[in-house]
Amino acid sequence: MIDKIKALLQEVENMKAANAEELEALRIKYLSKKGEISALMNDFRNVAADQKREVGKFLNELKEATQNKRTERRFRQCTDRKR
């Protein structure tokens, strides 16, 4: 599970959302109710007790990175429109 989280984290970090449609696609793919992060959160219940701390840390890092990427891109698009 950690490998999957790390792969998704790398994918998010490399993602380039150039317009509003791509930004919405990022939100849907990762942050929506049926998205990648929600699926991982559901699978988190099945993680062994001794691994929960480490897996939880990576899962929270992925969620924060995705939210930050989305916020950063939205801010950048807003400032680009004002120019």
C-alpha positions in Angstrom: 0.0 0.0 0.0 2.9 2.4 0.8 4.3 1.8 -2.7 1.0 2.7 -4.3 0.7 5.9 -2.1 4.3 6.9 -3.1 3.5 6.3 -6.8 0.4 8.5 -6.5 2.3 11.2 -4.6 4.9 11.2 -7.4 2.1 11.5 -10.0 0.5 14.4 -8.2 3.9 16.2 -7.8 4.5 15.9 -11.6 1.0 16.8 -12.6 0.6 20.0 -14.6 -3.0 21.4 -14.6 -2.9 24.1 -17.3 -6.6 25.0 -17.3 -9.8 24.7 -15.2 -10.8 21.4 -16.8 -7.5 19.7 -16.0 -7.7 21.1 -12.4 -11.2 19.7 -12.0 -10.0 16.3 -13.4 -7.3 16.4 -10.7 -9.9 17.0 -8.0 -12.2 14.2 -9.3 -9.4 11.7 -9.8 -7.8 12.2 -6.3 -10.1 14.1 -4.0 -13.6 13.1 -4.9 -15.7 10.7 -2.9 -14.9 7.9 -5.4 -11.3 9.1 -6.0 -8.0 7.5 -5.4 -7.5 8.9 -1.9 -10.9 7.9 -0.7 -10.3 4.4 -1.9 -7.0 4.3 -0.1 -8.7 5.6 3.1 -11.2 2.7 2.8 -8.4 0.2 2.4 -6.6 1.7 5.4 -9.0 -0.2 7.6 -7.4 -3.4 6.5 -3.8 -2.4 7.2 -2.1 -4.3 10.0 -2.0 -2.4 13.3 1.8 -2.2 13.4 1.8 -0.5 10.0 -1.0 2.0 10.5 1.2 4.8 11.7 3.5 4.7 8.7 0.8 4.1 6.2 -1.3 6.9 7.7 1.6 9.3 7.5 2.1 8.7 3.8 -1.7 8.8 3.2 -2.0 12.2 4.9 1.1 13.4 3.0 -0.6 12.4 -0.3 -3.8 14.1 0.6 -2.1 17.3 1.7 0.1 17.4 -1.4 -2.9 16.9 -3.7 -4.8 19.7 -1.9 -1.8 22.0 -2.0 -1.2 21.3 -5.7 -4.8 22.1 -6.5 -4.8 25.3 -4.4 -1.5 26.4 -6.0 -2.8 25.8 -9.5 -6.1 27.6 -8.8 -4.2 30.6 -7.4 -1.9 30.7 -10.4 -4.8 30.6 -12.8 -6.6 33.4 -11.0 -3.5 35.6 -11.0 -2.9 34.8 -14.7 -6.4 35.9 -15.6 -5.8 39.2 -13.8 -2.8 40.0 -16.0 
